[in-house]
Amino acid sequence: MKIGIIDICKQIEDPRMDRKKLHKMETIIYVSIAAVI
């Protein structure tokens, strides 16, 4: 079984308030990692 980056990012808890969430936390982390690479 392979675990992808998105699966790992989904496990991270999102500390933001519900009303201030415009994007999913796993998407933000994935884009940040992709930008660094």
BELNOR-V372920 format. One record per residue. N is the residue number from 0. PHI is phi in radians with two decimals (* if undefined). PSI is psi as a letter, one per 30 degrees, with the letter a starting at -180 (* if undefined). Layout:
N	PHI	PSI
N	PHI	PSI
This chain:
0	*	k
1	-1.67	k
2	-1.96	k
3	-1.59	l
4	-1.09	e
5	-1.09	e
6	-1.10	e
7	-1.18	e
8	-1.13	e
9	-1.16	f
10	-1.41	f
11	-1.37	k
12	-1.25	k
13	-1.68	j
14	-1.45	f
15	-1.32	l
16	-1.22	k
17	-1.03	e
18	-1.29	f
19	-1.82	g
20	-1.61	j
21	-1.62	f
22	-2.31	l
23	-1.19	k
24	-1.05	e
25	-1.12	e
26	-1.22	e
27	-1.08	e
28	-1.16	e
29	-1.09	e
30	-1.13	e
31	-1.10	e
32	-1.13	e
33	-1.11	e
34	-1.17	e
35	-1.25	e
36	-1.24	*
